[in-house]
């Protein structure tokens, strides 16, 4: 049985012309997001759990209270070590 999170697309909390705010919650331990690049910059703040965030080939472990930055068009992935939740601001906001 594979582990999945029904909220894996994130939930948009607010959306403006220049920035969007989204919530990732309940990411399942032992899962990993596909490696991808996004056409926007991401700044995140960890609310719950631990994860490894790999950005441009460098891996960092993040915990509650940590922040992370993912530059626009940079390959990245997340590996969830514990049930994980974070809030992220993205700019420019993705198209709805």
N, C-alpha and C positions, 0 to 999 in steps of 0.2 A: 504494500500500500504506500503510495507516495504522499509526502507531506505537502499540503498546500495551504495557502492563506486566502480566504475569500475576499480579502481587502487588498490583494497584491497589486492593484493598479493605483493605490493611494487615493485619498479623498481630498478634493480641492476645498479648502476652507475659505479662501478669498481669492479674487481674481481681478487685477487691475490692468491698465494698459502696459505698464512696465515691469510688473512683478506679480507672481502668484504664490500663495502659501498653501502647502498641502501637508497632510498627515498620513504617515505610514504607521499602522498599528497592528500588533499581533503577528508580526512576521515569525514564522515557525523555525525553531532551532534546527540546524542540520540542513537547511535549504540555502540555495545560492541563486542570485539573479543572473541572467545571461549577461555576458560581457557586451557592452554597448557604449556608444557615444551619443550624447544628447545635444541638440542645437541650442542649448541654454546653459548658463552657469547655475550651479546649485550650491547653496550653503545650508548645512543641516545642524540640528541640535538634538542630541540623544535624550529621549524621555525615559526609556526603559530598556534594560538588557545590555547585551554586548554583541558586537559584530566586527568582522574584518572588512574594511573598506579598501579596495585596491583601485588606485587611480594612477593611470599612466605607468603601470608596472610596479608601483610601490604599494606595499600593504601596511596598513596601520590598524591596530585594534582600537575601537572606540567604546566607551562606557557611558553610563548615565552622567549627564552634565558636560560631556565633550562636544566639540563642534568639528565639522569637516567641510572641506571645500572641494568641489569638482568643477574644474574649468570647462567652459563650453567646448564641444567637439573633442573631448578627451575620453579615451576608452576607460571604462570603469566597471566594477561589479561590487556586490555586497554578499558576504557569507555570514549567515546568522548563527551565532554561538549560543545565544539565549533568546527567549521570546523578546522581540525587539520592536520598539516604537520610536519614531522620530518625527520632528516637524522640519519641513524644508521650505526655503524660499527659492524660487527659480525666476531667472530673468534672462531674456525676455520670457514672458509666460508662454507655455505651450498653447497651441491653438485648441480651442474647445470643440 
